[in-house]
């Protein structure tokens, strides 16, 4: 799978997650498996993505805002990451 295909897979999984169609782990597993994508981006992209995913997985263990970070905020951060990654992939 190419980097762009992996980016699109994560975007699709994010939409499915927000619609309540899949669990957190399905989203985070897909993002963590995107090695072609993260290897085609500057190293800090991988670090930021893993940070977001770690927090997202932790937030799934608690109710929406009982955790020290908001799941909604984390999803917004993931959307920003996806946008910036998409911009990096453009020729």
C-alpha positions in Angstrom: 0.0 0.0 0.0 1.4 3.4 -0.9 1.7 6.3 1.5 -1.3 8.1 -0.1 -3.4 5.0 0.2 -2.5 4.6 3.8 -3.3 8.3 4.4 -6.7 7.7 2.8 -7.3 4.6 4.9 -6.7 6.6 8.1 -9.0 9.3 6.9 -11.7 6.7 6.2 -11.2 5.0 9.6 -11.4 8.4 11.3 -14.8 9.1 9.7 -16.0 5.6 10.6 -14.9 6.1 14.2 -16.6 9.5 14.5 -19.8 7.9 13.2 -19.5 5.2 15.9 -19.0 2.4 13.3 -15.6 1.2 14.6 -13.7 1.1 17.9 -10.8 3.2 18.9 -8.4 0.3 18.4 -9.4 -0.1 14.7 -8.5 3.5 14.1 -5.3 3.5 16.0 -4.2 0.1 14.6 -4.7 1.3 11.0 -2.7 4.5 11.8 0.1 2.6 13.5 0.3 0.2 10.5 0.9 3.0 8.1 4.6 2.5 7.8 4.9 3.6 4.2 3.2 6.9 5.1 5.2 7.7 8.2 8.5 6.7 6.5 7.7 9.1 3.6 7.2 12.1 6.0 9.7 13.9 8.2 10.5 12.0 11.4 8.6 14.4 13.7 5.4 13.4 11.9 5.7 9.8 13.3 6.5 11.1 16.8 3.4 13.4 16.8 1.2 10.7 15.3 2.3 8.1 18.0 1.7 10.7 20.7 -1.9 11.4 19.4 -2.6 7.7 19.1 -1.3 6.9 22.6 -3.5 9.5 24.1 -6.5 8.5 22.0 -6.1 4.9 23.2 -5.8 6.1 26.8 -8.9 8.3 26.5 -10.9 5.4 25.3 -10.5 3.8 28.7 -12.4 6.7 30.3 -15.6 8.7 29.7 -15.3 11.6 27.3 -13.9 14.3 29.6 -12.9 12.4 32.7 -9.4 12.0 31.4 -6.7 14.6 31.4 -7.2 15.2 27.7 -10.3 15.4 25.6 -11.0 12.7 23.0 -12.7 15.4 20.9 -9.5 17.5 21.0 -7.4 14.5 20.1 -9.6 13.7 17.1 -9.2 17.3 16.0 -5.4 17.0 16.4 -5.5 13.9 14.3 -7.5 15.7 11.6 -4.8 18.5 11.6 -2.1 15.9 11.4 -3.8 14.3 8.4 -4.1 17.6 6.7 -0.4 18.4 7.2 0.7 15.0 6.1 -1.4 15.3 3.0 0.3 18.7 2.2 3.7 17.0 2.7 2.9 14.3 0.2 1.9 16.7 -2.6 4.6 16.9 -5.3 
